[in-house]
Amino acid sequence: MIPSAFVTATHSSRWSLPNSSGSHNWQLCANSGCPGERVPERSSCFLHLGSEEQEQYLGAVARGQARLTLAGLRISGKIFSAILGAMPLAASSAASQRRPTVPAAASFHETEFLDCVDAQHITFESHCDFTKAIFHKGAIWNGSKFGSLNMQCARIEEQANFDNITVRNSATLDGLECNAFFQFVNGSVGGSLSFKYAKLAGIWTTHTVVQGNLDMSNADLHRKAVEAAGALARFDGTTIEGDATFTATKFPFETTFGGYADMNAAKFNGRVDFSESQFGTPEAGGRHLLQQLDLAKTSFNNCVFHGRVSFAGSVFAQRPDLSNIRVHSGPAHQPAAKDQNDARFPESNLDLSNVRLPQGATLRNIDVVGSMTISFSDLAGELEVSGIRVSDRLLITNTTFQYLPFDAKAGTIAIVRCQFAKGGVVGTSTNSLQIIESDARQPVSIVAEDGAERTFLTSLSRTNLENFTFVGLDFSRTSLTGSVNLEKIRIQGQFRFLRSPRFFGTGREAIFDEAVFRASRRIGWRWRRHASTNASRHDNPQAVAGSYRALRKNREDSKDEPGGADFYYGEMEMRRIAARTLSAEWGLLTAYWLISGYGLRAWRAVSALTLFVFAGGLALEAYGFRSTSPGGMDSALLFAQTSIGLARLPDNLTSAGSFLFIAGRIACPALLALAALAVRGRLKR
């Protein structure tokens, strides 16, 4: 008979987590000051029972007639081993030897395990409760089985090995604190698995199967006690049949869900929510793989990634929430702090290579401090990209877009091997824009955003420009050599080409390829400042001439012949430079350049005409008359008037004089015509 004085002596154990709380009451041991729970039908806890009573109690537990309770007690490894040794033995599926089985429920509420709990391949047939338990030397539960498992607010101070465990129903580890790496490899949970508000020094769940939901919301998987660059979380190969919740979860330096080594990717059959999660830390950066995942309804809203993250090869079956994502490159030393695993992680800070998105997907308000890569495979429908801000390089490659509204700001934007099937509007704010090996089947407008700094278009190599329209871009650094259908390019708004160097005035419009060619050949030293030191060398002046020819045709087809004059000048310059020195073509083009600037410099033609008239007048005075000549200025005036048909030939000419007048009647009208042609070329509308 239990004395009534002890019936009312109870201990109330309470625990609380944000948005949840719990309590457990038990009757205290009759021994004064003992916090332990009295065993069923006894007045004392297990430790204060006599030897015979302990044997009787454990026998009842072994037969399933009483629950096992060590709540509130401090248990040594020796005592715990003795308790398990009193349980019946059953064959273990993972080992040939027979191992203890606890047929009844077990309560280890607030139990302190003083030694390492090495309880491998133990079976708890019913519920096992470790709420607020403390494992001072760690716990090894490898291969053990539980009916259900509760470790809310428990604390594991050293090793934590839960590999190969089986939980028939649900496992609740909310608020668990573990100072060591938490291993949960190849486990099986028949219900849900919860780590809400857990604090772990890393976790490994590879090949674990959860039949219900996985909830790791507000978990901290990066304990500060662990070296920042050494913590990791491995979820590769994990299967979650229900929903997976990682809202506000703090992931460690290295986090992998798929794409690491030869491991299979994690499998999510329900909704996945990473909203407001943080990957890595500002102090150490990080590297994270979410590659080759098959995801249904997924949210990454307000996620923060430190270091580098890759979604390469992942498939989003339903429209994901990829908005308000921030990626920080981490500290300056982090990219150089490479180890043997670093090659498995992307070079870009945000890697969206070969990602598959459904129709109507959006990428909105993504901030990347570093670089970003976009490559979408089998893009089925329209995609909206807006509010992309990248501090370094944004690479968009190997993608066929449908109609694309696009708005991005980056240090450099490169569009490589892309097709625009239904056109679009690409708004850019960047220092350097490159479009390489791309094509548009419908009109696409590349627009420099209002208020942005000057946007330099630096390359159009092997790009079909037939359906491209460029608005407000700066072409002063654009390499046009190798582009296709350059004559069909459309340029609108305020734009700039290079201005050729000259001693006075603004010079003519020139393309960057000519500046690079001249600088590389040291032709025209004043061109060197227009070509960047790292620009690729152009060895073919004919190719540069072809670019000028295409631009001239483009202007002329647009009824802007004066606008095409400078491009004609550049074309002729490249033809002259390309011609073999002292050849007939070179001589003809050089003379054409000197006399009239290829028919575009009226002042040169007028100057040549003036010099020719004065020279002809002097020669006429010296050799042209049989008798007295009319005088120096009069001879020049007579020569000019006669050459253009305003005066008759004198009668007292020598043979030399006749030849001079013949030359004048050919040269003077020609020079006048070149001057008139130059004026017309500048004024024609």
C-alpha positions as CSV (number, residue, x, y, z in Angstrom):
1,M,0.0,0.0,0.0
2,I,1.4,3.4,-1.0
3,P,1.3,6.0,1.8
4,S,-1.1,8.8,1.0
5,A,1.6,11.4,1.8
6,F,3.4,10.5,-1.4
7,V,0.4,10.3,-3.7
8,T,0.2,14.1,-4.0
9,A,3.9,14.7,-4.4
10,T,4.3,15.4,-8.1
11,H,6.9,16.9,-10.4
12,S,5.7,19.1,-13.3
13,S,8.1,19.2,-16.2
14,R,7.4,21.9,-18.7
15,W,9.0,22.9,-22.0
16,S,8.2,25.5,-24.5
17,L,9.1,26.4,-28.0
18,P,7.9,29.4,-30.0
19,N,4.2,28.9,-30.8
20,S,4.0,25.6,-28.8
21,S,4.5,24.3,-25.2
22,G,4.2,21.1,-23.3
23,S,4.2,19.6,-19.9
24,H,4.5,16.2,-18.2
25,N,3.7,15.5,-14.6
26,W,4.8,12.5,-12.6
27,Q,4.6,11.3,-9.1
28,L,7.8,11.8,-7.3
29,C,9.9,9.1,-5.6
30,A,9.2,8.7,-1.9
31,N,12.9,9.1,-1.2
32,S,13.2,12.8,0.0
33,G,14.8,15.0,-2.6
34,C,14.8,12.5,-5.4
35,P,13.4,14.0,-8.7
36,G,12.8,10.6,-10.2
37,E,9.4,9.2,-11.2
38,R,8.1,6.4,-9.0
39,V,7.6,3.2,-11.0
40,P,4.1,1.9,-11.4
41,E,2.6,0.3,-8.3
42,R,5.6,1.4,-6.2
43,S,6.4,4.4,-4.0
44,S,10.0,4.8,-5.3
45,C,11.8,5.4,-8.5
46,F,13.8,2.6,-10.1
47,L,17.1,3.6,-8.4
48,H,15.5,3.5,-5.0
49,L,13.9,0.1,-5.3
50,G,15.4,-2.8,-3.6
51,S,17.2,-5.4,-5.8
52,E,14.2,-7.8,-5.6
53,E,11.8,-5.1,-6.4
54,Q,13.9,-4.0,-9.4
55,E,13.9,-7.5,-10.7
56,Q,10.2,-7.8,-10.3
57,Y,9.6,-4.4,-12.0
58,L,11.9,-5.2,-15.0
59,G,10.2,-8.6,-15.3
60,A,6.9,-6.8,-15.6
61,V,8.3,-4.4,-18.2
62,A,9.8,-7.3,-20.2
63,R,6.4,-9.0,-20.3
64,G,4.8,-5.8,-21.4
65,Q,2.8,-5.4,-18.2
66,A,4.4,-2.2,-17.1
67,R,5.9,0.8,-18.8
68,L,9.6,1.5,-18.4
69,T,10.3,4.8,-16.7
70,L,13.6,6.4,-15.7
71,A,12.2,10.0,-15.8
72,G,14.1,12.5,-13.8
73,L,17.0,10.2,-12.9
74,R,20.8,10.3,-13.5
75,I,21.7,7.0,-15.2
76,S,25.1,5.6,-15.7
77,G,26.0,3.4,-18.6
78,K,26.3,0.4,-16.4
79,I,22.8,0.7,-15.0
80,F,21.3,1.4,-18.5
81,S,23.0,-1.7,-19.9
82,A,21.7,-3.8,-17.0
83,I,18.1,-2.6,-17.7
84,L,18.4,-3.5,-21.4
85,G,20.0,-6.8,-20.4
86,A,16.8,-7.7,-18.5
87,M,14.7,-7.3,-21.6
88,P,13.8,-10.2,-23.9
89,L,16.0,-10.9,-26.9
90,A,14.9,-10.9,-30.5
91,A,16.7,-11.4,-33.7
92,S,17.9,-8.1,-35.3
93,S,17.3,-7.6,-39.0
94,A,20.7,-5.8,-39.2
95,A,22.7,-8.4,-37.3
96,S,22.8,-12.1,-36.7
97,Q,22.9,-11.8,-32.9
98,R,19.8,-11.4,-30.8
99,R,19.3,-8.0,-29.3
100,P,17.1,-6.6,-26.4
101,T,13.5,-5.6,-27.1
102,V,11.4,-3.3,-24.9
103,P,7.8,-4.3,-25.4
104,A,6.2,-1.5,-23.3
105,A,6.3,2.2,-23.5
106,A,9.5,3.9,-22.2
107,S,9.8,7.2,-20.5
108,F,13.2,8.9,-20.2
109,H,11.8,12.3,-19.5
110,E,14.5,14.6,-18.1
111,T,16.8,11.6,-17.7
112,E,20.5,12.4,-17.6
113,F,22.7,9.8,-19.2
114,L,26.1,10.2,-17.6
115,D,27.9,7.9,-20.0
116,C,27.7,7.3,-23.8
117,V,24.5,5.5,-24.6
118,D,25.7,2.7,-26.9
119,A,22.3,1.1,-27.6
120,Q,22.7,-0.3,-31.2
121,H,19.9,-2.5,-32.6
122,I,17.6,-2.1,-29.6
123,T,13.9,-2.4,-30.3
124,F,11.3,-0.2,-28.5
125,E,8.0,-1.7,-29.5
126,S,5.9,1.2,-28.2
127,H,6.4,4.9,-27.6
128,C,9.9,6.1,-26.5
129,D,10.0,9.5,-24.8
130,F,13.4,11.3,-24.3
131,T,11.8,14.8,-23.8
132,K,14.4,17.1,-22.1
133,A,16.8,14.2,-21.7
134,I,20.5,14.9,-21.6
135,F,23.2,12.7,-23.2
136,H,26.4,13.9,-21.6
137,K,28.7,11.6,-23.6
138,G,26.5,11.2,-26.7
139,A,24.3,8.5,-28.0
140,I,24.6,5.7,-30.5
141,W,21.3,4.3,-31.7
142,N,22.5,2.7,-34.9
143,G,20.0,0.1,-36.2
144,S,17.5,0.6,-33.3
145,K,13.7,0.5,-33.8
146,F,11.0,2.6,-32.2
147,G,7.3,2.5,-32.2
148,S,7.4,6.3,-32.0
149,L,10.1,8.6,-30.8
150,N,9.9,11.9,-28.9
151,M,13.1,13.9,-28.2
152,Q,11.7,17.3,-27.7
153,C,14.2,19.7,-26.1
154,A,16.6,16.9,-25.5
155,R,20.4,17.7,-25.5
156,I,23.2,15.6,-26.9
157,E,26.6,17.0,-25.9
158,E,28.8,14.6,-27.9
159,Q,28.4,12.1,-30.8
160,A,24.9,11.5,-32.2
161,N,24.5,8.4,-34.3
162,F,21.0,7.6,-35.4
163,D,21.9,5.7,-38.6
164,N,19.7,2.9,-39.8
165,I,17.0,3.5,-37.2
166,T,13.4,2.7,-37.9
167,V,10.5,4.6,-36.4
168,R,7.2,2.9,-37.1
169,N,5.1,6.0,-36.5
170,S,6.2,9.6,-36.1
171,A,9.5,11.1,-34.7
172,T,9.4,14.4,-32.9
173,L,12.8,16.1,-32.3
174,D,11.6,19.7,-31.9
175,G,14.0,21.9,-30.0
176,L,16.7,19.2,-29.9
177,E,20.1,20.5,-29.1
178,C,23.1,18.6,-30.4
179,N,26.7,19.9,-30.2
180,A,27.9,17.1,-32.5
181,F,27.2,16.2,-36.1
182,F,23.8,14.6,-36.2
183,Q,23.8,11.4,-38.3
184,F,20.4,10.1,-39.5
185,V,21.6,8.1,-42.5
186,N,19.5,5.3,-44.0
187,G,16.7,5.8,-41.5
188,S,13.0,5.0,-41.9
189,V,10.1,7.0,-40.4
190,G,6.6,5.7,-41.0
191,G,4.9,8.9,-40.0
192,S,6.2,12.5,-39.9
193,L,9.6,13.7,-38.8
194,S,10.0,17.0,-37.1
195,F,13.1,19.1,-36.2
196,K,11.4,22.4,-35.5
197,Y,13.6,24.8,-33.6
198,A,16.3,22.1,-33.4
199,K,19.9,23.3,-33.0
200,L,22.3,20.9,-34.6
201,A,26.0,21.0,-35.5
202,G,25.2,19.8,-39.0
203,I,23.0,16.9,-40.2
204,W,23.2,13.9,-42.6
205,T,20.0,12.2,-43.7
206,T,21.1,10.5,-46.9
207,H,18.8,7.6,-47.9
208,T,16.4,8.2,-45.1
209,V,12.7,7.7,-46.0
210,V,10.0,9.7,-44.3
211,Q,6.5,8.5,-45.2
212,G,4.8,11.6,-43.7
213,N,5.9,15.3,-43.6
214,L,9.3,16.7,-42.8
215,D,9.3,19.9,-40.7
216,M,12.6,21.6,-40.0
217,S,11.2,25.1,-39.7
218,N,13.3,27.5,-37.6
219,A,15.9,24.8,-37.2
220,D,19.5,26.0,-36.8
221,L,21.8,23.4,-38.5
222,H,24.9,25.5,-37.9
223,R,25.8,25.6,-34.2
224,K,28.3,28.3,-33.4
225,A,30.4,25.8,-31.5
226,V,31.4,24.2,-34.8
227,E,34.1,25.8,-37.0
228,A,32.1,27.9,-39.6
229,A,33.7,26.4,-42.7
230,G,33.4,22.8,-41.5
231,A,29.7,22.5,-40.8
232,L,27.6,20.7,-43.4
233,A,24.1,19.4,-44.1
234,R,23.6,16.4,-46.4
235,F,20.1,15.6,-47.6
236,D,21.1,13.8,-50.8
237,G,19.1,10.6,-51.4
238,T,16.5,11.5,-48.7
239,T,12.9,10.7,-49.7
240,I,10.0,12.8,-48.3
241,E,6.6,11.4,-49.2
242,G,4.7,14.3,-47.7
243,D,5.4,18.0,-47.5
244,A,8.8,19.3,-46.6
245,T,9.0,22.6,-44.6
246,F,12.3,24.5,-44.2
247,T,10.9,27.9,-43.4
248,A,13.3,30.2,-41.6
249,T,15.8,27.3,-41.4
250,K,19.5,28.2,-40.9
251,F,21.6,25.9,-43.1
252,P,25.4,25.5,-42.6
253,F,28.4,26.4,-44.7
254,E,27.9,23.3,-47.0
255,T,24.4,22.2,-47.8
256,T,23.5,19.6,-50.4
257,F,20.2,18.2,-51.6
258,G,21.3,16.9,-54.9
259,G,24.3,16.9,-57.3
260,Y,27.0,16.0,-54.7
261,A,29.4,13.3,-55.9
262,D,27.6,10.2,-57.1
263,M,24.7,10.5,-54.6
264,N,21.1,10.5,-55.8
265,A,19.2,13.7,-55.4
266,A,16.7,14.1,-52.6
267,K,13.1,13.2,-53.6
268,F,10.2,15.4,-52.6
269,N,6.7,14.1,-53.4
270,G,4.8,17.0,-51.8
271,R,5.1,20.7,-51.3
272,V,8.6,22.1,-50.4
273,D,8.9,25.4,-48.6
274,F,12.3,27.1,-48.1
275,S,10.8,30.6,-47.4
276,E,13.0,32.9,-45.3
277,S,15.7,30.3,-45.0
278,Q,19.4,31.2,-44.7
279,F,22.1,29.1,-46.3
280,G,25.7,29.7,-45.0
281,T,26.8,32.6,-42.9
282,P,28.1,36.1,-43.7
283,E,31.3,35.3,-41.9
284,A,32.3,32.2,-43.8
285,G,30.1,32.3,-46.9
286,G,29.1,28.9,-48.1
287,R,28.5,26.4,-51.0
288,H,25.2,24.8,-51.6
289,L,23.8,22.3,-54.1
290,L,20.1,21.9,-54.9
291,Q,20.8,20.2,-58.3
292,Q,18.8,17.6,-60.2
293,L,15.7,17.9,-57.9
294,D,12.2,17.1,-59.1
295,L,10.0,19.7,-57.3
296,A,6.3,20.3,-57.3
297,K,5.0,23.3,-55.6
298,T,8.1,25.1,-54.2
299,S,8.9,28.4,-52.5
300,F,12.2,30.1,-52.1
301,N,10.6,33.4,-51.2
302,N,12.9,35.7,-49.1
303,C,15.7,33.1,-49.1
304,V,19.3,34.3,-48.3
305,F,22.2,32.4,-49.7
306,H,25.8,33.1,-48.6
307,G,28.5,32.0,-51.0
308,R,27.5,29.9,-54.0
309,V,24.3,28.0,-54.8
310,S,23.4,25.8,-57.7
311,F,20.0,24.6,-58.9
312,A,21.5,23.1,-62.1
313,G,19.3,20.4,-63.7
314,S,16.4,20.8,-61.3
315,V,12.8,20.5,-62.5
316,F,10.0,22.6,-61.2
317,A,6.7,20.9,-62.2
318,Q,4.6,23.7,-60.9
319,R,5.2,27.4,-60.9
320,P,7.8,28.0,-58.1
321,D,8.0,31.1,-56.0
322,L,11.5,32.4,-56.9
323,S,11.1,35.9,-55.7
324,N,13.0,38.2,-53.3
325,I,16.1,35.9,-53.2
326,R,19.4,37.4,-52.1
327,V,22.8,35.8,-52.8
328,H,25.9,37.2,-51.1
329,S,29.3,36.2,-52.3
330,G,30.6,35.9,-48.7
331,P,33.9,37.3,-47.5
332,A,36.7,38.2,-49.9
333,H,38.8,35.2,-48.9
334,Q,36.0,32.6,-49.3
335,P,36.3,31.9,-53.1
336,A,40.1,31.2,-52.6
337,A,39.5,28.9,-49.6
338,K,39.1,25.8,-51.7
339,D,39.4,22.2,-50.5
340,Q,39.2,18.9,-52.4
341,N,35.4,19.2,-52.6
342,D,35.2,22.7,-53.9
343,A,35.3,21.6,-57.6
344,R,31.9,19.9,-57.0
345,F,30.3,23.3,-56.5
346,P,29.5,26.0,-59.0
347,E,31.7,29.0,-59.9
348,S,28.7,31.3,-60.1
349,N,27.2,32.6,-56.9
350,L,23.8,31.7,-58.3
351,D,23.7,28.9,-60.9
352,L,20.4,28.2,-62.7
353,S,21.9,26.1,-65.4
354,N,19.6,23.6,-67.3
355,V,16.7,24.4,-64.9
356,R,13.3,23.4,-66.2
357,L,10.4,25.8,-65.5
358,P,6.7,25.5,-66.2
359,Q,4.7,28.0,-68.3
360,G,4.1,31.3,-66.5
361,A,7.1,31.1,-64.2
362,T,8.7,34.2,-62.9
363,L,12.0,35.3,-61.6
364,R,11.5,38.5,-59.6
365,N,13.5,40.7,-57.3
366,I,16.7,38.6,-57.1
367,D,19.8,40.3,-55.7
368,V,23.2,38.7,-56.3
369,V,26.4,40.0,-54.9
370,G,28.7,38.2,-57.3
371,S,27.8,36.4,-60.5
372,M,24.7,34.6,-61.8
373,T,24.2,32.0,-64.6
374,I,20.8,31.4,-66.2
375,S,20.1,28.5,-68.6
376,F,16.6,27.0,-69.0
377,S,16.1,23.7,-70.8
378,D,12.8,22.9,-72.6
379,L,11.2,26.2,-71.6
380,A,7.6,25.4,-72.4
381,G,5.9,28.8,-72.1
382,E,6.4,32.4,-71.4
383,L,8.8,33.5,-68.6
384,E,8.9,36.8,-66.8
385,V,12.3,38.0,-65.5
386,S,12.2,41.3,-63.6
387,G,14.2,43.0,-60.9
388,I,17.4,41.0,-61.4
389,R,20.3,42.8,-59.8
390,V,23.8,41.2,-60.1
391,S,26.9,43.0,-59.0
392,D,29.3,41.1,-61.3
393,R,28.4,39.0,-64.4
394,L,25.0,37.8,-65.5
395,L,25.3,35.0,-68.0
396,I,22.2,33.9,-69.9
397,T,23.0,30.9,-72.1
398,N,21.7,28.0,-74.1
399,T,18.0,28.9,-73.8
400,T,15.1,29.2,-76.2
401,F,12.7,31.8,-74.9
402,Q,9.2,32.3,-75.9
403,Y,8.0,35.9,-75.4
404,L,10.4,37.3,-72.8
405,P,9.8,40.4,-70.7
406,F,13.2,40.9,-69.1
407,D,14.6,43.5,-66.7
408,A,18.1,43.1,-65.2
409,K,20.9,45.2,-63.8
410,A,24.4,43.8,-63.7
411,G,28.1,44.7,-64.0
412,T,28.2,42.6,-67.2
413,I,25.4,40.9,-69.1
414,A,26.2,38.2,-71.6
415,I,23.5,36.6,-73.7
416,V,25.1,33.5,-75.3
417,R,23.5,30.9,-77.7
418,C,20.0,32.0,-77.0
419,Q,16.9,32.2,-79.2
420,F,13.9,34.4,-78.9
421,A,11.0,32.5,-80.5
422,K,8.3,35.1,-80.0
423,G,10.3,38.2,-79.4
424,G,10.4,40.3,-76.2
425,V,11.7,43.3,-74.5
426,V,15.0,43.1,-72.7
427,G,15.6,46.0,-70.4
428,T,19.2,46.3,-69.2
429,S,21.3,48.5,-67.0
430,T,24.9,47.4,-67.2
431,N,28.4,48.6,-68.1
432,S,28.9,45.9,-70.7
433,L,26.4,43.9,-72.7
434,Q,27.4,41.0,-74.9
435,I,25.1,39.1,-77.3
436,I,26.9,36.1,-78.8
437,E,25.6,33.4,-81.2
438,S,22.0,34.3,-80.6
439,D,19.0,34.7,-82.8
440,A,15.5,36.2,-82.7
441,R,12.6,34.8,-84.8
442,Q,10.4,37.7,-83.8
443,P,11.3,41.3,-83.0
444,V,13.3,41.8,-79.8
445,S,14.1,45.1,-78.3
446,I,17.3,45.5,-76.2
447,V,16.7,48.7,-74.2
448,A,19.0,50.7,-72.0
449,E,17.0,51.6,-68.9
450,D,16.1,55.2,-68.3
451,G,18.4,56.9,-65.8
452,A,21.0,54.1,-66.0
453,E,24.7,54.8,-66.6
454,R,26.0,54.4,-70.2
455,T,25.3,50.9,-71.4
456,F,28.1,49.7,-73.6
457,L,27.3,46.9,-76.2
458,T,30.6,45.1,-76.4
459,S,30.0,42.1,-78.7
460,L,27.5,40.9,-81.3
461,S,29.7,38.0,-82.5
462,R,27.9,35.4,-84.7
463,T,24.5,36.9,-83.8
464,N,21.7,37.2,-86.3
465,L,20.6,40.8,-86.0
466,E,17.7,40.7,-88.4
467,N,15.0,41.1,-85.7
468,F,17.0,43.0,-83.1
469,T,16.3,46.6,-82.2
470,F,18.8,48.4,-79.9
471,V,17.5,51.4,-78.0
472,G,19.8,53.9,-76.2
473,L,22.9,51.7,-76.2
474,D,26.5,52.8,-76.7
475,F,28.2,51.2,-79.6
476,S,31.6,52.8,-79.0
477,R,33.0,49.4,-77.7
478,T,31.0,47.1,-79.9
479,S,32.8,44.4,-81.9
480,L,30.6,44.0,-85.1
481,T,33.0,41.6,-86.9
482,G,31.3,38.2,-87.3
483,S,27.7,39.4,-86.8
484,V,25.1,38.2,-89.2
485,N,22.6,40.4,-91.1
486,L,24.3,43.5,-89.8
487,E,22.7,45.5,-92.6
488,K,19.3,44.8,-91.0
489,I,20.1,46.0,-87.5
490,R,17.8,48.6,-86.1
491,I,19.2,51.3,-83.8
492,Q,16.9,53.8,-82.0
493,G,17.2,56.5,-79.5
494,Q,20.4,58.3,-78.5
495,F,23.3,56.1,-79.4
496,R,27.1,56.5,-79.9
497,F,29.8,55.1,-82.1
498,L,33.4,55.9,-81.7
499,R,34.7,59.3,-83.0
500,S,37.9,59.0,-85.0
501,P,40.8,61.0,-83.6
502,R,41.7,64.2,-85.4
503,F,43.6,67.5,-84.7
504,F,40.4,69.5,-84.7
505,G,36.6,68.9,-84.8
506,T,34.8,65.8,-83.6
507,G,36.0,63.3,-86.3
508,R,33.9,60.8,-88.1
509,E,31.8,57.9,-86.7
510,A,33.9,54.8,-86.5
511,I,33.4,51.3,-85.1
512,F,35.4,49.7,-82.4
513,D,36.8,47.0,-84.7
514,E,38.7,49.6,-86.7
515,A,40.2,51.1,-83.5
516,V,41.4,47.7,-82.3
517,F,42.8,46.8,-85.8
518,R,44.7,50.1,-86.0
519,A,46.0,49.9,-82.5
520,S,47.2,46.3,-83.0
521,R,49.0,47.3,-86.3
522,R,50.2,50.6,-84.9
523,I,48.5,52.4,-87.8
524,G,47.6,55.8,-86.6
525,W,49.0,56.2,-83.1
526,R,46.1,58.5,-82.0
527,W,43.7,55.5,-82.3
528,R,45.3,53.6,-79.4
529,R,43.3,55.3,-76.7
530,H,40.1,54.1,-78.3
531,A,41.0,50.4,-78.0
532,S,41.1,48.6,-74.7
533,T,44.3,46.9,-73.9
534,N,42.6,43.5,-73.5
535,A,40.5,43.7,-76.7
536,S,40.9,40.8,-79.1
537,R,43.0,41.6,-82.1
538,H,41.4,41.9,-85.6
539,D,43.8,40.8,-88.3
540,N,41.4,41.1,-91.3
541,P,40.7,44.6,-92.5
542,Q,38.4,43.2,-95.1
543,A,36.1,41.9,-92.4
544,V,36.1,45.4,-90.8
545,A,35.3,46.9,-94.2
546,G,32.4,44.4,-94.5
547,S,31.0,45.7,-91.2
548,Y,31.2,49.3,-92.4
549,R,29.6,48.3,-95.7
550,A,26.7,46.7,-93.9
551,L,26.2,49.7,-91.6
552,R,26.2,52.0,-94.7
553,K,23.6,49.9,-96.4
554,N,21.5,50.0,-93.3
555,R,21.5,53.8,-93.2
556,E,20.9,54.1,-96.9
557,D,18.0,51.7,-96.7
558,S,16.6,53.9,-94.0
559,K,16.8,56.9,-96.3
560,D,19.6,58.3,-94.2
561,E,22.4,58.8,-96.7
562,P,24.2,61.5,-94.7
563,G,24.2,59.1,-91.8
564,G,25.9,56.5,-93.9
565,A,28.7,58.8,-95.1
566,D,31.0,58.1,-92.2
567,F,30.5,54.4,-92.6
568,Y,31.4,54.7,-96.3
569,Y,34.6,56.6,-95.3
570,G,35.5,53.8,-92.8
571,E,34.9,51.2,-95.5
572,M,37.2,52.9,-98.0
573,E,39.9,53.3,-95.3
574,M,39.9,49.6,-94.5
575,R,40.0,48.8,-98.3
576,R,43.0,51.1,-98.7
577,I,44.8,49.6,-95.7
578,A,44.0,46.1,-97.0
579,A,45.4,46.8,-100.4
580,R,49.0,45.8,-101.1
581,T,51.3,48.8,-100.8
582,L,52.3,50.5,-104.1
583,S,49.8,48.5,-106.0
584,A,47.5,50.2,-108.5
585,E,44.5,49.8,-106.2
586,W,46.4,51.2,-103.3
587,G,47.6,54.2,-105.4
588,L,44.1,54.9,-106.7
589,L,42.5,54.7,-103.2
590,T,45.3,56.8,-101.6
591,A,44.9,59.5,-104.2
592,Y,41.1,59.4,-103.8
593,W,41.6,59.8,-100.0
594,L,44.1,62.6,-100.3
595,I,42.3,64.6,-102.9
596,S,38.7,64.5,-101.6
597,G,38.5,62.2,-98.5
598,Y,36.7,59.6,-100.7
599,G,34.3,62.2,-102.0
600,L,33.2,63.2,-98.5
601,R,35.6,66.0,-97.6
602,A,34.7,69.1,-99.7
603,W,37.5,71.2,-98.2
604,R,40.1,68.7,-99.5
605,A,38.7,68.9,-103.0
606,V,38.6,72.7,-102.9
607,S,42.1,72.8,-101.5
608,A,43.3,70.4,-104.2
609,L,41.6,72.6,-106.8
610,T,43.3,75.8,-105.5
611,L,46.7,74.2,-105.4
612,F,46.2,72.7,-108.9
613,V,45.2,76.1,-110.3
614,F,48.1,78.0,-108.8
615,A,50.5,75.3,-109.8
616,G,49.1,75.3,-113.3
617,G,49.3,79.1,-113.5
618,L,53.0,79.1,-112.5
619,A,53.7,76.3,-115.0
620,L,51.7,78.2,-117.7
621,E,53.7,81.4,-117.1
622,A,57.0,79.6,-117.3
623,Y,56.4,77.2,-120.2
624,G,53.0,77.9,-121.8
625,F,53.4,81.0,-124.0
626,R,55.6,81.7,-127.0
627,S,55.6,85.4,-126.3
628,T,55.3,87.4,-123.2
629,S,53.0,85.8,-120.5
630,P,50.2,87.7,-118.8
631,G,51.8,87.5,-115.3
632,G,51.6,85.2,-112.3
633,M,48.1,85.9,-110.9
634,D,46.8,86.6,-114.4
635,S,48.2,83.3,-115.6
636,A,46.5,81.4,-112.8
637,L,43.2,83.2,-113.4
638,L,43.4,82.5,-117.1
639,F,44.2,78.8,-116.4
640,A,41.2,78.5,-114.1
641,Q,38.8,80.3,-116.4
642,T,39.9,78.3,-119.4
643,S,39.8,74.9,-117.5
644,I,36.2,75.4,-116.6
645,G,35.2,76.8,-120.0
646,L,34.8,80.5,-119.0
647,A,37.5,81.7,-121.4
648,R,38.9,80.7,-124.8
649,L,42.4,79.2,-125.3
650,P,45.1,81.8,-126.1
651,D,46.6,81.7,-129.6
652,N,50.3,81.9,-128.5
653,L,50.5,78.6,-126.6
654,T,53.4,76.3,-126.7
655,S,53.0,72.5,-126.8
656,A,53.5,72.4,-123.1
657,G,50.9,75.1,-122.6
658,S,48.3,73.1,-124.6
659,F,49.0,70.0,-122.5
660,L,48.5,72.1,-119.3
661,F,45.1,73.3,-120.5
662,I,44.1,69.8,-121.4
663,A,45.0,68.6,-117.9
664,G,43.2,71.6,-116.4
665,R,40.0,70.9,-118.4
666,I,40.0,67.4,-117.0
667,A,41.2,67.9,-113.4
668,C,39.4,71.1,-112.5
669,P,35.8,69.9,-113.3
670,A,36.6,66.7,-111.6
671,L,37.7,68.4,-108.4
672,L,34.7,70.7,-108.5
673,A,32.5,67.7,-108.9
674,L,34.2,65.9,-105.9
675,A,33.6,69.0,-103.8
676,A,29.9,69.2,-104.9
677,L,29.5,65.5,-104.2
678,A,30.9,65.8,-100.7
679,V,28.5,68.7,-99.9
680,R,25.6,66.7,-101.4
681,G,26.5,63.7,-99.4
682,R,26.3,65.6,-96.2
683,L,23.1,67.5,-97.0
684,K,21.0,65.0,-98.9
685,R,17.9,63.8,-97.1
